[in-house]
Amino acid sequence: MNDNSQKIRNIAIIAHVDHGKTTLVDALLKQSNTFRDAEAQGTTILDSNELERERGITIFSKNASIEWQGVKINIVDTPGHADFGGEVERIMNLVDACLLLVDAKEGPMPQTKFVLKKAIDAGHKIIVIINKVDRSDARPEWVLNHTFDLFIELGASDEQANFPVLYASALHGVAGLESDFHKMKDVHPLLDLIVKEAPAPTGDPNLPLQLAVVNVQYDNYKGKVAVGRIINGQISDGQTVAHIDHAGVIKNTKITALLTFHGLEKIPAADAQAGEIVVVAGIDDVKIGDTIADTQNPIALPPMKVEEPTVKMTFGVNTSPFSGKEGKYSTSRNLDERLMRELQNDVALKVERAGEGSFVVSGRGELHLAILIEKMRREDYELQVSRPQVIFKEINGDKHEPFELVSIECPEVFTGIVIEKMGKRKGEMKDMRVENSIAYLDFEIPTRGLIGYRNEFITDTKGQGIVNSLLLGYKPYGGDIGSVAHGSMVSMEAGISMSYALTNLQERGSLFIAPGINVYEGMIVGENARPEDMDVNPCKAKRLSNMRSKGDGAAEQLDTPRDMGLENALEYIGDDELVEVTPKNIRVRKEILTTHLRKRASAQSNT
């Protein structure tokens, strides 16, 4: 081991969604004096992506580094959501230790379990931080006991289970070895603990070069760049290296730029040694999981294993009458290029061409695919997508499907409706406890049963419930789930929606559109109160005549239309329906737009 690697610590911050990871990194960056400019005055510095700031979650892993007592600490912020597990699995190859952040009231949550399992399997040293101790309802001792139980449950070694503990309030930027918030002054105890407890990277600078590529980014000036960790050897700017791809093909190429992290910036470096996290430019066809090695003695690193996708959707070219009017990129070639580009950065995604401008895209969950669709529409793409479907597997001749552990938190009064709905969807209750009139329920449920439930759950719990899920893996097929059929109000005319028509229609169900909206034949304008589709004319205007009608002068009261954002629309649609996604609008439509063709197809399927 070299002296330089003794002055490096590579750590990942892992936690459940909204437990304060990114806020804690803010405090570490600011108090280590890494930032001296006005940029550091904001909050959640690492959540730089617009989508992340809107949703308040981390989606993409990011790197930062700070200097403390002569030691360089490379920090990687990981996503807390299991749908972005592909990101988490890659990051475990970058680091030697993890900071596990746990909420001082909630304790370990399902997705804490997911990320922690990956860290324990990788054999990393884990430092536990109990965050939000400033809250009045904090219970740090209870949380510590439950965290220890979780370590044992996940098969931690004796050394891992004997973890160091620190208490913190990331929001106030303080930490301490005791849980008393008032005795804390700053986050220096945490920085000291990282230097003391996190192991220095192992690796020999005298061995042939081996660099594991764990991320690929695009730089406006340098083109495609690879982010990775030097496992052995050393690398320098301008050096000729061997690039080993997934198939084991070796190609020699020259490094055009070598960068290391300082704060949130990438700064040029002349060389770097084993243990350092670096950014390398000059390898055009580099992919995640590749190895950059020594030209004289190229040795490939073991390939990364990533769990299989569980949910698939069909992405296709927009075929509605409004096609090409609202987006810049709407052809199958545009979609093909964009999806292939996404594959380079997202190891958990799979894309298959299905012909006629459509692609089957498989991912780790509804949210994983919904984020991809949202990114595409913000980049001016126009497309149509089908209902999410689970991916079945045949194992030893039997049909298997993905199951999830669902943790629900809701007021006790709503437990009856939640248990009833989960039962209908083949959910099996594993645990239930009630604390201060709040019920905590754990269910094991097929992923099929969970698709389309979240919106229903929010309605059932009057917006006071929280639902989190964690993929358990594939299990034998759970049997048929009686789907709750919904009926749609389908426009049979093209034109502009009129308030006169909508006022009459809202008595038959709930509307998705307001007056003055362009509609086309086959577009869904609302949900029917009955479980069958209904053809309607939302463009019908009131007939004008000389006769004064009885209701003249009375204002027509229209209810606010239901918000059909992307996730709501994906949960709503049935098997014969699609979501039309453009940069300006999200519309719900029938797959077959023309009324008589749809009726003919329906009659044929029933015979």
C-alpha positions in Angstrom: 0.0 0.0 0.0 1.3 3.5 -0.8 1.5 6.5 1.4 -0.8 8.5 -0.8 -3.7 6.0 -0.4 -3.4 6.4 3.4 -4.5 10.0 2.9 -7.6 9.0 1.0 -11.0 7.9 2.3 -13.8 6.8 -0.2 -17.2 6.8 1.4 -20.8 6.5 0.2 -23.7 8.1 2.1 -26.7 5.7 2.1 -30.2 6.2 3.5 -33.9 6.0 2.9 -35.6 8.7 0.8 -35.9 12.0 2.8 -33.7 11.0 5.7 -31.3 13.9 5.1 -28.3 12.5 3.1 -28.0 15.4 0.7 -28.5 18.0 3.5 -25.7 16.3 5.5 -23.3 16.5 2.5 -24.1 20.2 2.3 -23.0 20.7 5.9 -19.8 18.6 5.4 -18.9 20.6 2.2 -19.5 24.0 3.9 -17.9 23.3 7.3 -14.7 21.7 5.9 -14.1 25.1 4.1 -14.2 23.3 0.8 -16.3 26.2 -0.5 -15.2 29.8 -0.1 -17.5 31.3 -2.7 -21.2 32.3 -2.8 -22.1 29.0 -4.6 -22.1 27.2 -1.3 -24.9 29.4 0.2 -27.7 27.3 -1.3 -29.0 24.1 0.1 -28.9 20.5 -1.3 -25.9 21.4 -3.4 -25.6 17.9 -4.7 -29.2 17.7 -5.9 -28.3 19.7 -9.0 -30.7 18.0 -11.4 -34.0 19.9 -11.9 -36.0 16.7 -11.4 -34.3 15.9 -8.1 -35.0 19.4 -6.7 -38.7 19.2 -7.7 -39.2 15.7 -6.2 -36.9 16.2 -3.2 -35.2 12.9 -3.9 -31.7 11.8 -5.2 -31.9 10.0 -8.5 -28.4 10.1 -9.9 -25.3 9.3 -7.8 -22.8 12.2 -7.5 -19.3 12.7 -6.3 -17.8 15.4 -4.2 -14.6 15.6 -2.2 -13.4 17.5 0.9 -10.0 17.9 2.7 -9.9 17.3 6.4 -6.7 17.2 8.5 -4.6 16.4 5.5 -6.9 13.6 4.4 -8.9 13.7 1.1 -12.5 12.4 1.7 -14.3 11.4 -1.5 -18.0 11.4 -0.9 -20.6 9.7 -3.1 -24.3 10.6 -2.6 -26.4 7.6 -3.5 -30.1 7.4 -4.4 -32.3 6.2 -1.5 -35.1 4.8 -3.8 -34.9 1.1 -4.7 -36.0 1.9 -8.3 -32.5 3.5 -8.8 -30.7 0.4 -7.4 -28.6 0.3 -10.6 -26.9 3.5 -9.3 -26.4 2.0 -5.8 -24.9 -1.2 -7.1 -22.3 0.6 -9.1 -21.3 2.9 -6.3 -20.4 0.1 -3.9 -17.4 -0.6 -6.3 -16.1 3.0 -5.7 -16.0 3.1 -1.9 -14.5 1.3 1.1 -16.9 2.5 3.8 -20.5 3.8 4.1 -22.3 6.4 6.3 -25.7 5.0 7.1 -28.1 7.8 7.9 -31.2 6.9 9.9 -34.1 9.1 10.9 -34.2 9.6 14.7 -38.0 9.1 14.8 -38.7 6.7 11.9 -35.7 4.3 12.3 -34.6 2.0 9.5 -37.1 2.0 6.6 -37.5 -0.5 3.7 -35.1 1.3 1.4 -32.5 1.7 4.1 -32.6 -2.1 4.1 -32.1 -2.3 0.3 -29.0 -0.1 0.2 -27.6 -1.4 3.5 -27.8 -5.0 2.1 -25.6 -3.9 -0.8 -23.0 -2.3 1.5 -22.9 -5.3 3.8 -22.6 -7.8 0.9 -19.7 -5.7 -0.4 -18.0 -6.1 3.0 -17.8 -2.3 3.7 -17.2 -0.7 7.1 -20.4 1.1 8.1 -20.7 4.2 10.3 -24.2 4.8 11.6 -25.5 8.4 11.9 -28.8 8.9 13.7 -30.1 12.2 12.1 -32.8 14.7 13.1 -32.1 14.4 16.9 -33.4 18.0 17.2 -37.0 16.8 16.6 -39.3 16.8 19.7 -40.4 13.2 18.8 -36.9 11.9 18.3 -36.2 8.5 20.0 -32.5 7.8 19.3 -32.1 4.8 21.6 -35.1 2.9 20.0 -33.7 3.7 16.6 -30.2 2.4 17.5 -31.7 -0.9 18.8 -33.7 -1.4 15.6 -30.7 -0.5 13.4 -28.6 -3.2 15.2 -31.4 -5.7 14.7 -31.4 -4.8 11.0 -27.6 -5.4 10.7 -28.1 -8.9 12.2 -31.1 -9.7 10.0 -29.0 -8.8 6.9 -26.2 -11.1 7.9 -23.6 -8.5 8.9 -20.2 -9.8 10.1 -19.3 -9.3 13.8 -17.0 -6.4 12.8 -19.7 -4.7 10.7 -22.3 -5.2 13.5 -19.9 -3.5 16.0 -20.5 -0.2 14.2 -19.5 3.3 15.4 -22.5 5.6 16.1 -22.8 9.4 15.8 -25.9 11.6 16.4 -26.6 14.6 14.1 -28.9 17.3 12.9 -28.0 17.8 9.3 -30.3 20.7 8.9 -28.5 22.6 11.6 -25.1 21.3 10.5 -24.2 19.8 13.9 -23.1 16.3 15.1 -21.8 14.7 18.3 -21.0 11.4 20.1 -24.0 11.9 22.4 -27.7 12.3 21.5 -28.1 15.6 23.3 -28.7 18.2 20.5 -27.8 21.2 22.7 -24.2 20.0 23.2 -23.5 19.8 19.5 -21.5 22.6 17.9 -20.6 21.6 14.3 -20.0 18.5 12.1 -16.3 18.2 13.0 -16.9 15.1 15.1 -18.2 13.4 12.0 -15.2 14.4 9.9 -12.9 13.1 12.6 -14.8 9.8 12.8 -14.6 9.3 9.1 -10.8 9.8 9.1 -10.5 7.5 12.1 -12.9 4.7 11.3 -13.1 4.5 7.4 -10.4 2.3 6.1 -7.9 3.7 3.6 -8.2 2.1 0.1 -6.2 -1.0 -0.5 -4.3 -1.2 -3.8 -0.8 -1.4 -5.0 0.6 1.5 -7.2 3.4 -0.8 -8.4 1.0 -3.4 -9.9 -0.2 -3.0 -13.5 -3.0 -0.4 -13.9 -6.6 -1.4 -13.3 -9.3 1.2 -13.3 -13.0 0.2 -12.9 -15.5 2.4 -14.8 -18.6 2.9 -12.7 -20.1 6.0 -14.4 -20.1 7.6 -17.8 -20.9 11.3 -18.2 -20.9 13.8 -21.1 -18.8 16.9 -21.0 -19.4 19.8 -23.4 -15.7 20.3 -24.0 -14.1 16.8 -23.4 -16.9 14.6 -24.9 -17.7 11.3 -23.1 -15.8 10.9 -19.8 -15.5 7.9 -17.6 -15.7 8.1 -13.8 -13.9 5.3 -11.9 -11.7 4.2 -9.2 -8.0 3.1 -9.6 -7.9 -0.4 -8.1 -4.2 -0.9 -8.8 -1.3 0.9 -10.4 -1.2 4.6 -11.4 -2.4 6.7 -14.3 -1.2 9.9 -15.9 -2.5 12.5 -18.3 -1.6 11.7 -21.9 -0.8 8.0 -21.1 -1.7 5.3 -23.6 -4.0 2.7 -21.9 -5.8 -0.5 -22.8 -9.6 -0.3 -22.8 -11.2 -3.7 -22.1 -15.0 -3.8 -22.9 -17.7 -6.3 -21.7 -16.8 -8.8 -24.4 -13.2 -8.7 -23.4 -12.0 -6.9 -26.6 -8.9 -4.9 -25.9 -8.2 -1.6 -27.7 -5.3 0.8 -27.0 -6.2 4.5 -26.6 -4.7 7.7 -25.3 -6.0 9.6 -22.2 -6.7 13.2 -23.4 -7.5 14.5 -19.9 -7.3 13.3 -16.3 -9.3 15.0 -13.6 -9.9 14.5 -9.9 -12.7 15.8 -7.6 -12.3 18.9 -5.4 -15.5 20.0 -3.7 -18.0 19.6 -6.5 -15.6 20.5 -9.2 -13.4 18.4 -11.4 -9.8 19.7 -11.5 -7.0 18.7 -13.9 -4.4 16.3 -12.5 -1.0 15.2 -13.8 -1.3 11.7 -12.4 -3.2 9.7 -9.8 -2.5 6.5 -7.9 -4.4 3.4 -6.5 -7.4 4.3 -4.3 -8.2 7.6 -6.0 -11.5 8.3 -7.8 -10.7 9.9 -11.2 -12.4 11.2 -14.4 -10.8 10.1 -17.6 -11.4 11.6 -21.1 -10.4 10.2 -24.5 -12.2 6.9 -24.7 -15.1 7.4 -27.0 -16.8 4.0 -26.7 -16.4 3.5 -23.0 -19.3 1.9 -21.1 -20.1 1.3 -17.4 -18.4 -1.9 -16.2 -15.4 -1.6 -18.6 -11.8 -1.8 -17.4 -9.0 0.7 -18.2 -5.8 -1.3 -17.9 -2.1 -1.3 -18.6 -1.1 -1.8 -22.3 1.7 -4.2 -21.5 -0.3 -6.3 -19.0 -4.0 -5.8 -19.5 -6.0 -7.5 -16.8 -9.9 -7.2 -16.8 -11.7 -6.7 -13.6 -14.7 -8.9 -12.8 -17.9 -7.6 -14.5 -20.5 -5.8 -12.4 -23.6 -7.8 -11.5 -26.9 -5.8 -11.6 -30.3 -7.1 -10.7 -32.7 -7.8 -13.5 -35.5 -5.4 -14.5 -38.9 -6.2 -13.2 -41.3 -3.8 -15.1 -41.6 -3.1 -18.8 -43.4 -0.6 -21.0 -43.7 0.0 -24.7 -42.4 3.3 -25.9 -43.6 4.3 -29.4 -43.8 7.1 -31.9 -46.7 9.4 -31.1 -49.6 8.5 -33.5 -52.2 11.0 -32.3 -53.6 13.7 -34.6 -51.5 16.2 -32.6 -48.3 14.3 -33.4 -45.3 16.6 -34.2 -47.0 19.8 -33.1 -45.6 20.1 -29.6 -42.2 18.4 -29.6 -39.0 18.8 -31.4 -38.0 15.1 -31.6 -40.9 12.8 -32.6 -39.5 10.2 -35.1 -38.5 6.6 -34.4 -34.9 7.5 -35.2 -35.0 10.2 -32.5 -36.4 7.8 -29.9 -33.9 5.1 -30.9 -30.9 7.4 -30.5 -32.2 8.8 -27.1 -32.9 5.3 -25.6 -29.5 4.0 -26.8 -27.9 7.0 -25.1 -29.7 6.3 -21.9 -28.5 2.7 -21.9 -24.9 3.9 -21.7 -25.6 5.6 -18.4 -28.2 3.4 -16.8 -27.1 -0.2 -16.2 -30.5 -1.3 -14.8 -32.3 -0.4 -18.1 -33.0 -2.7 -21.0 -34.3 -1.7 -24.5 -35.5 -4.0 -27.2 -36.7 -2.8 -30.6 -40.2 -4.1 -31.2 -40.7 -2.9 -34.8 -42.8 -0.1 -36.4 -41.3 2.7 -34.3 -41.9 1.0 -30.9 -39.5 -0.2 -28.2 -39.9 -2.4 -25.2 -38.2 -0.6 -22.3 -37.6 -2.6 -19.1 -36.6 -1.1 -15.7 -36.5 -1.6 -12.0 -40.0 -0.1 -11.3 -42.7 2.3 -12.3 -40.7 5.3 -10.9 -37.5 4.3 -12.7 -39.4 4.4 -16.1 -41.5 7.4 -15.2 -38.3 9.4 -14.5 -36.9 8.4 -17.9 -40.1 9.5 -19.7 -40.0 12.8 -17.7 -36.4 13.4 -18.7 -37.2 12.8 -22.3 -40.2 15.2 -22.4 -38.1 17.9 -20.9 -35.6 17.4 -23.6 -38.3 18.1 -26.2 -39.2 14.5 -27.1 -42.7 13.4 -28.0 -43.8 9.8 -27.6 -46.6 7.5 -26.5 -46.3 4.8 -23.8 -48.3 1.8 -22.7 -49.4 0.6 -19.3 -46.5 -0.8 -17.1 -46.4 -4.6 -17.0 -44.4 -6.9 -14.8 -41.8 -9.2 -16.4 -42.5 -12.9 -15.6 -39.8 -15.6 -15.5 -39.9 -19.3 -15.9 -37.8 -21.0 -13.2 -37.6 -24.8 -13.1 -40.7 -25.0 -15.3 -42.8 -22.9 -13.0 -44.0 -19.3 -13.6 -42.4 -16.7 -11.3 -43.1 -13.0 -10.8 -41.5 -10.2 -8.8 -42.7 -9.6 -5.3 -42.3 -6.4 -3.2 -42.2 -5.6 0.5 -44.6 -2.7 1.0 -44.4 -0.6 4.2 -47.4 1.6 4.8 -47.7 4.4 7.4 -51.2 5.9 7.9 -53.6 7.1 10.6 -55.1 4.1 12.4 -58.7 4.9 11.2 -57.7 4.0 7.6 -56.2 0.6 8.4 -59.5 -1.3 7.5 -59.6 0.1 3.9 -55.9 -0.4 3.4 -55.9 -4.0 4.6 -59.0 -4.7 2.4 -57.5 -3.2 -0.7 -54.1 -5.0 -0.2 -55.9 -8.3 0.3 -57.8 -7.9 -3.0 -54.4 -7.4 -4.7 -52.9 -10.6 -3.2 -51.0 -8.7 -0.5 -50.1 -10.8 2.6 -49.7 -8.9 5.9 -46.4 -9.6 7.6 -46.4 -7.1 10.4 -48.6 -4.4 12.0 -48.1 -2.0 14.9 -49.8 1.1 16.1 -47.9 4.0 17.8 -49.6 7.3 18.7 -52.7 6.5 16.5 -50.4 5.9 13.5 -50.5 2.4 12.0 -47.4 0.8 10.5 -48.2 -2.1 8.2 -45.9 -4.4 6.2 -47.2 -6.5 3.3 -45.6 -8.9 0.8 -47.3 -8.3 -2.5 -46.8 -9.2 -6.2 -45.5 -6.2 -8.1 -48.6 -6.6 -10.4 -50.8 -5.8 -7.4 -49.0 -2.6 -6.7 -49.2 -1.1 -10.2 -52.0 1.5 -10.1 -52.5 1.3 -6.3 -50.6 4.4 -5.1 -53.1 7.0 -6.3 -56.0 4.9 -4.8 -54.0 4.7 -1.6 -53.6 8.5 -1.4 -57.4 8.9 -1.9 -58.2 6.2 0.7 -56.0 7.7 3.3 -57.1 11.3 2.4 -53.5 12.2 1.6 -52.2 11.3 5.1 -50.6 7.9 4.2 -47.1 7.1 3.1 -46.3 4.0 1.1 -42.8 2.6 0.4 -41.8 -0.5 -1.5 -38.7 -2.7 -1.8 -38.2 -5.5 -4.3 -37.8 -8.9 -2.6 -37.1 -10.8 -5.8 -38.9 -13.4 -7.9 -41.3 -15.9 -6.2 -43.9 -18.4 -7.6 -46.8 -16.8 -9.4 -49.3 -15.5 -6.9 -52.5 -16.2 -8.9 -55.0 -14.0 -10.7 -55.7 -10.5 -9.3 -59.2 -9.3 -9.9 -58.5 -6.1 -11.7 -60.7 -3.1 -10.8 -62.1 -2.2 -14.2 -62.5 1.5 -14.9 -64.7 3.1 -17.5 -63.4 6.0 -19.6 -65.2 8.9 -21.2 -63.9 8.8 -24.8 -64.3 11.8 -27.1 -66.1 10.9 -30.3 -65.4 14.3 -31.9 -62.4 16.5 -32.6 -62.6 20.1 -31.7 -62.4 22.4 -28.7 -64.0 21.4 -25.4 -67.0 23.5 -24.3 -68.2 24.2 -20.8 -71.8 23.4 -21.7 -70.9 19.9 -22.7 -68.5 19.4 -19.8 -71.1 20.5 -17.3 -73.4 17.7 -18.4 -70.5 15.2 -18.5 -69.3 15.8 -15.0 -72.6 14.4 -13.7 -71.5 11.0 -15.2 -68.0 10.9 -13.7 -64.8 12.9 -13.1 -63.3 15.0 -15.9 -59.6 15.3 -16.9 -59.9 18.4 -19.0 -61.2 22.0 -18.7 -63.1 24.1 -21.3 -61.1 25.5 -24.2 -58.9 22.4 -24.6 -58.1 20.9 -28.1 -59.4 17.3 -28.2 -59.4 14.6 -30.8 -61.4 11.4 -31.5 -60.3 8.6 -29.2 -58.9 11.0 -26.5 -60.0 10.2 -23.0 -61.5 13.3 -21.4 -62.6 11.7 -18.0 -63.4 8.6 -16.0 -66.9 7.2 -16.1 -68.6 6.5 -12.8 -69.5 3.1 -14.2 -66.9 0.4 -15.2 -67.6 0.7 -18.9 -66.3 3.0 -21.6 -68.7 5.8 -22.8 -68.4 7.7 -26.1 -69.1 11.4 -25.4 -69.0 14.7 -27.2 -67.1 17.3 -25.1 -67.3 19.8 -28.0 -71.1 20.2 -28.0 -72.2 23.8 -27.7 -75.4 25.2 -26.4 -77.9 25.8 -29.3 -78.7 29.4 -29.8 -82.3 30.5 -30.2 -84.6 33.5 -29.7 -86.3 31.8 -26.8 -85.2 32.6 -23.3 -84.6 29.4 -21.4 -85.6 28.9 -17.8 -81.9 28.6 -16.6 -80.6 31.7 -18.3 -78.5 33.8 -16.0 -77.6 30.9 -13.7 -73.8 30.3 -13.8 -72.6 26.9 -14.9 -70.5 25.4 -12.1 -67.7 23.2 -13.4 -65.6 21.2 -11.0 -61.8 21.5 -11.1 -60.6 18.7 -13.5 -58.5 15.8 -12.1 -54.8 16.4 -12.4 -53.4 13.9 -14.8 -49.7 14.2 -14.4 -47.4 11.5 -15.9 -47.5 9.1 -12.9 -51.3 9.6 -12.4 -51.8 8.9 -16.1 -49.6 5.8 -16.1 -51.5 4.4 -13.1 -54.9 5.2 -14.7 -54.6 3.6 -18.1 -55.9 0.1 -19.0 -54.4 -2.4 -21.4 -56.1 -0.8 -24.5 -55.1 2.8 -23.5 -51.9 4.8 -24.0 -50.4 8.0 -22.5 -49.4 10.6 -25.0 -46.3 12.5 -23.7 -45.2 15.8 -25.2 -43.1 18.7 -23.8 -46.4 20.7 -23.3 -49.0 18.2 -22.4 -49.8 14.7 -21.0 -52.9 13.2 -22.6 -54.6 9.9 -22.1 -56.0 8.2 -25.2 -57.3 4.9 -26.6 -54.9 2.7 -28.6 -57.4 2.6 -31.4 -58.7 6.1 -31.9 -61.6 5.7 -34.3 -64.9 4.8 -32.6 -66.2 2.2 -35.1 -62.8 0.4 -35.4 -62.5 0.2 -31.6 -66.0 -1.3 -31.3 -65.2 -3.8 -34.1 -61.9 -4.8 -32.3 -63.8 -5.2 -29.0 -66.4 -7.4 -30.7 -63.8 -9.6 -32.2 -61.9 -10.1 -28.9 -65.1 -11.1 -27.2 -65.9 -13.8 -29.7 
